[in-house]
Amino acid sequence: MEELPKVIRDVSDKDLWKLRAQGRQDLVKYARQRLVHQYQLLAADPEAVSTIRQALDPQILTLGFARRFTGVGR
């Protein structure tokens, strides 16, 4: 375990940036697939489904949030 911090420090900035970019690409791809699936379940017209396939640009900052609901009376 003591070697892990050294290994992390030795990763180049270029490799970290590539990893970050790939993660962003993967997230956008996943989100697009989910949106297309939801639109298809709602029987959206093919033009709307085609448009949604281009949603979310991985080159533009996208902020989101989620709410978590807990049980009442806890």
Phi, psi and omega in degrees: 000330181293338181280338184302312179303322179293318179299317180296317179297331183279351178287131183288154177300323180298316180293321177297318180294320177297318179297317178298315180297319179295319177298319178296316178300316180297319180294317178296318179300314179297314181297319178297317179299317180295318179297316179300315180300316179296317179297320179294322177298327179275005179058042178292154181291154184303328179295319178295318179296320179297319180295318183292337177296343179257004181296151177064112178262120182295348179267357181244135178299127178237124179254144178214170177211162178224148177247141178242126181262139178249167179296149180287137174082015179269000000 
